[in-house]
Amino acid sequence: MKALKWAAMLWVICAGLALAQSHEQGIIVTGEGRVSMAPDMATITLGVRENAKTAKEAMGKVTDSVSDILAILDDLGVAQSDRQTSRFYLNPVYASGSYSSGTPQKVNGYEAGNSVTVMVRDLTVLGDMLDAVIDIGANDFNGLSFGLQEPGPAMSAARALAVQDAMARAEELAQAAALSLGSVIRMTENSRGGAPMMMEMSAARSSINDAIAGGEVDVQAQVTMVFAITPGL
């Protein structure tokens, strides 16, 4: 019985020592890096919304207008792989005040819509494209955003800045606490790249050139680093 008690006590002591050794000790810091670049592409969702007495007529109007929009995109050199239908619908339009309990609502007409999401890789044609599609009937827009076609180099630069920032923070903390900074024990990343710069369509048409010239896209990186420490400098 005594042997079992001693064995149990020894197990508790060893488990406590193992837990203490496994507990990570050191300076834990988070560094951030940011790179801002002028955008070289834009993404826009544009389309047509039409009303008519019959479903066929409403859909016919939308189809004709969207065909004209696609023709303009062809003329401007927008590749077919850079455009995709993002919304296509046909809904009845009910007469106001026609609902009553047990009585079907009166259909007053139909609304049809078709939207296309377009990536514009040549920003010099963006203003002309917006003017052209609006002139031929595009009346349904879901915002305009600018971004980077190749965010990789900017992200690499942001990561390097984040590591430098973390190391500088750790060194500053170690000096303030009269500690010696050791090697890196662990490092993790939490980054997000190329967040698009959004722009309202009301401003896009009137000042598109200024917006492209003055806007920037931020690429941000974040790293958390754990450094070993020893007493004394």
KAFEN-V376971 format. One record per helix or strand. SS is the DSSP state (@ for helix, = for strand). FROM is the first residue (numbers start at 1). LEN is the number of residues. If there is no record, write none. Layout:
<<SS | FROM | LEN> <SS | FROM | LEN>>
//
This chain:
<<@ | 2 | 21> <= | 27 | 11> <= | 41 | 12> <@ | 55 | 21> <@ | 80 | 3> <= | 83 | 12> <= | 100 | 1> <= | 103 | 1> <= | 107 | 14> <@ | 123 | 13> <= | 140 | 8> <@ | 152 | 25> <= | 179 | 11> <= | 192 | 1> <= | 197 | 3> <@ | 201 | 6> <@ | 208 | 7> <= | 217 | 15>>
//
